[in-house]
């Protein structure tokens, strides 16, 4: 008996390791194979200099250049060139051989250095150089002062944000965070955890671990709180403080308490309650605690998502027979249907400009995929292609979608650009991960 | 489970085990844990004939299964729920918790709504048989608590269900 148990333990340990490898491996694998997607950029290793402190030694730190490369590549908008073993290593634009980098295929070049200031503090310099511009002014020339090595990872994301914005004109999301839920199924009980992590999947930390299912995490617009649904003996909507883990219960009515959605200004929470019959959309004023029902009728209404202007809410409803996306104008209560392609459209969200709808869409083959609908012309395009994709959540810059997917018995998180050209899987070290939620832009750095 | 079965069987004076349906839940509030609580058949309640063996079998069955995208109760489901309605009426100190579940396809929150419809369908039926609404507590777990973790029609059929559980007030 004991031997069997031990054997099982070894087997499961082996499986766990294998699973971790499998999950971690796709970090740099482009599933769609669109290898040359985006702007070609070379990010050179950051040179280490002791500066004014001759006794300083190189410290073991996160490799800033590697993090920047990873960020830019995984955004789907850059093609990061392999610079291993190259024989030139310019420290600034004056040392750059433009002809060499043109031949190398780089449109842009990033060079940088880390200078010790003593006392464990460092200054980090970097330049972003346009290889084709033909003058000696870098696009970016930035110095970040007084950083400890533990801050280098966050600093690298910040540099990625600056580069991304300079070259695409859109703010980068590399300093944002994600939340997601993990499930560990044990013999006696199932453990459900709410995690937060950096946008690239690193620095993950469980902020809530409970024996009952939890669902639908949503970041508050200031990034300080996450609303979520708990399915204990009764369902409830709760808010957790991301920093200290303190929890507050907001609603616990009979039946459904679900699908929380913060208003853009953070003063209200839309939600779904079935206390008066069918599941309907309600808006709770978080200050006055006033609860207002905003949809009516006997059909299912769920999954509210606020229009960025705060004037209307899009939601899923089966009032026409099948689940489709509708919009309710909050002032008048008027409802209009906005999806007409296919028999199953759900989980709506809108891009920050309000012009495109992201949703869960059932294809003609019956697969559940993430799709984008242009709200001007109604055209729908699927951007994923597995069987059971779900829970799309949009990056705060509106350029990428994180979503849940199934691979065999595993639940994983995937990321895809809005045009569907670049897809990857997140390197999270858990067996069953579901329901990602992308944070808003965070005021930090 | 088997201990409970044996106790209840003893009270009734013996029926075959084969009649007893598949796994109910194992809550501490299970009425069958108390051997003094036997079944008191109320003649005419069902409006149809039912042997005490069948009644016991149905009472041990606490799962109602549903077709895809449906919360319709079949004749067999109603026969099952009749037995539970009577049991609730016979035992006023017990409440019932009804949990609705769905298969894994589609949106999680939409599935919560579908699961709630299943739990509500069961609750409404029990109400129609005279059980007060305030003794019936519904919750939907949507697709969050599958019993069969696989994919495919067989697993999905197992997961589309409403689970009944007796609990003390």
Interface residues (C-beta under 8 A of the other chain):
Chain A: X185 X213 X215 X216 X231 X233 X234 X235 X254 X255 X256 X258 X259 X272 X274 X279 X300 X302 X303 X316 X323 X344 X346 X347 X360 X362 X368 X388 X390 X391 X406 X409 X434 X435
Chain B: X97 X104 X105 X106 X107 X108 X109 X110 X112 X113 X114 X116 X117 X120 X137 X138 X139 X140 X141 X142 X144 X145 X149 X150 X151
